[in-house]
């Protein structure tokens, strides 16, 4: 379905979701700059990673 044909409510919901994710990312980046830290990905300790 072309972008112009998507109902307005669906577009609005997608926009809200993207803005929420952007705010979260900015919040994390600001905290990293404030604290002078780098991103360290966390891995679950109880789960074995598949090879």
N, C-alpha and C positions, 0 to 999 in steps of 0.2 A: 504494500500500500504506500503510495507516494506520501511524502512528508506533509504536503498541503491538505491531504484528505484525512489525516489523522484527527479524530475528534479533539476539540479544544481541551476538554478535561484531561485526556491522556497526556497531551503536550504539557499542560500545567503541572500535572503530577511528576512527569519526568524532569521538568525544570526545577521543581522544588527538591526532588531527590538529588539532582546534580549540585544545587546550591548547598544543600546540607553536607554533602561529601566534600565540597570545596571548603566550607567553613571548618570542618574537622581537620582537613589537611593543613590549612593555614594555622589553626590552633596548635597543631603538633609542631609545625615549623617554627612558630613563634616561641614555643616552649624550648625547643632545641637551641635557638639563638640566645634566648634568655639565660639558659643554664650552661651554655657552652659545651653541649654534648653532641654526639653523633648518633645516627640511627643504628640500632643493634637489633636485627631481627631475632625474635624469640622462637624457639622450636619446642614442642612438647617433650618433656623428659620421659614420660611413661609410654610413649609410642615409638616403635622402631620404624625407621624410614625404609620404604621399599627400595630395593636396589635396582 
